[in-house]
Amino acid sequence: MQPSRLALDLGAPPEVPEEAIAAAAALLRGGWLHRYGETLGDSSDAALLEEEFAAALGARYCVGVNSCGSAMFLALLGSGVRPGDRVLMNGFTLSPVPGAIAHAGAEPVIVEVTQDLVIDLDDLARQARASGARHLLLSHMRGHIADMDRLMTLCDELGMSVIEDCAHTMGARWAGRPTGRFGRAGCFSLQSYKHVNAGEGGLLVTDDEDLAARAILASGSYMLYGQHRARPSKEVFARWKDLTPNFSLRLSSLAAAVARPQLRLLAERARVWSDRHARLAALLGAIPGIRLPHRPQQEEHVQSSIQFAAPGLDPERFRRFLAGCRARGVFLKWFGAEAAEGYTSAPRHWRYLRDARTPPHTEAILATLCDMRIPLSLPAEACGSIAAIVAEELEAAQRP
Ligand SMILES: Cc1ncc(COP(=O)(O)O)c(C=O)c1O
């Protein structure tokens, strides 16, 4: 018999392991919570986390900051974005992406996405030519990775620099290469709902020595940038140190201490998430009236959420479907909602933009798109109960 209600919190963040709790407690006892110190040297947890993350991704440099949003802002600045510039971005993402562009004083230009929830490369080419934009902030939103070979070839042809938003793709790859290693810089999040839960934090990886030095200085290193380990040479800092404002966006050593042991758990976490996602995808995909995005073979995703479309429902029935699922503990989010809700929003909600509009194809796709978090703690057996609730509530919403 199927349950009438799911007795699980789908919003539960990944558990913080004992090793991380012990590391945080040790740090608290010593008081070294700020990552720099006149007598500290280069062994702060923040410096060590950066070194470990750079090594894990095969990147030359890594800069820790207080959020992925800050990492994206600094990556844009370091790529040469100036106030008034136009920056392309895909229309399926979350508000910190246009926010990072606005933070740099630039103007987002929204590009369409495909039914499979990745940036539409034909529209990207069109919008690049029409806008003259030289920068793309590409969001691998909800873990959906575009064909990165085609995308990078296109961006090279267009002379466009790419920054990757990897808030949802830590540990994910395209054709064997980690996301964040295609563009000029990759930006990751350590916020609680991400693959590593440090509460807050961001990591920027790059092989570009000028971008790295500028990001370290702008993040608020003062003249203590020598305490970074995954950093460029002091000669590079000499070029930028008097030309770079301090925006004080530092990564706290406390967050880094909580994150470091979790980095070592990423492969195991990816295994669990992939298993739960595969089960849910098979079950939900078999429900009449539900469509899942196609995932290409080159994509090795680490899905901490699942997206599906219910294309047959008009907005009124959609609201009924969501309410029915939520009442039974299956908390679905909807990208087609009239107003922004929780973490979820769409370009038409960002009314500070000059052109706050979701482009038409993306609007149609988001109108029927549902999103569900997959907590790491989700037992495999619960996937069947979730799918049963979704199927029953969809059927109920379809009734006249
Ligand atoms: C797609 C996407 N990009 C970037 C971010 C920004 O991450 P942070 O909260 O660390 O700034 C988020 C946060 O939820 C996100 O969902």
The ligand as an SDF file (V2000), in Angstrom:
LIG
                    3D

 16 16  0  0  0  0  0  0  0  0999 V2000
   22.3790   28.1600   -9.8870 C   0  0  0  0  0  0  0  0  0  0  0  0
   23.0190   28.8400   -8.7250 C   0  0  0  0  0  0  0  0  0  0  0  0
   24.0990   29.5850   -8.9430 N   0  0  0  0  0  0  0  0  0  0  0  0
   24.7220   30.2300   -7.9410 C   0  0  0  0  0  0  0  0  0  0  0  0
   24.2810   30.1410   -6.6580 C   0  0  0  0  0  0  0  0  0  0  0  0
   24.9760   30.9580   -5.6250 C   0  0  0  0  0  0  0  0  0  0  0  0
   25.4600   30.2740   -4.5860 O   0  0  0  0  0  0  0  0  0  0  0  0
   25.6860   31.0460   -3.1890 P   0  0  0  0  0  0  0  0  0  0  0  0
   24.4180   30.8970   -2.4360 O   0  0  0  0  0  0  0  0  0  0  0  0
   26.8460   30.3100   -2.6080 O   0  0  0  0  0  0  0  0  0  0  0  0
   26.0090   32.4480   -3.5370 O   0  0  0  0  0  0  0  0  0  0  0  0
   23.1620   29.3760   -6.3590 C   0  0  0  0  0  0  0  0  0  0  0  0
   22.6700   29.2850   -4.9790 C   0  0  0  0  0  0  0  0  0  0  0  0
   21.7080   28.6750   -4.6440 O   0  0  0  0  0  0  0  0  0  0  0  0
   22.5100   28.7080   -7.4140 C   0  0  0  0  0  0  0  0  0  0  0  0
   21.4280   27.9660   -7.1900 O   0  0  0  0  0  0  0  0  0  0  0  0
  1  2  1  0
  2  3  1  0
  2 15  2  0
  3  4  2  0
  4  5  1  0
  5  6  1  0
  5 12  2  0
  6  7  1  0
  7  8  1  0
  8  9  2  0
  8 10  1  0
  8 11  1  0
 12 13  1  0
 12 15  1  0
 13 14  2  0
 15 16  1  0
M  END
$$$$
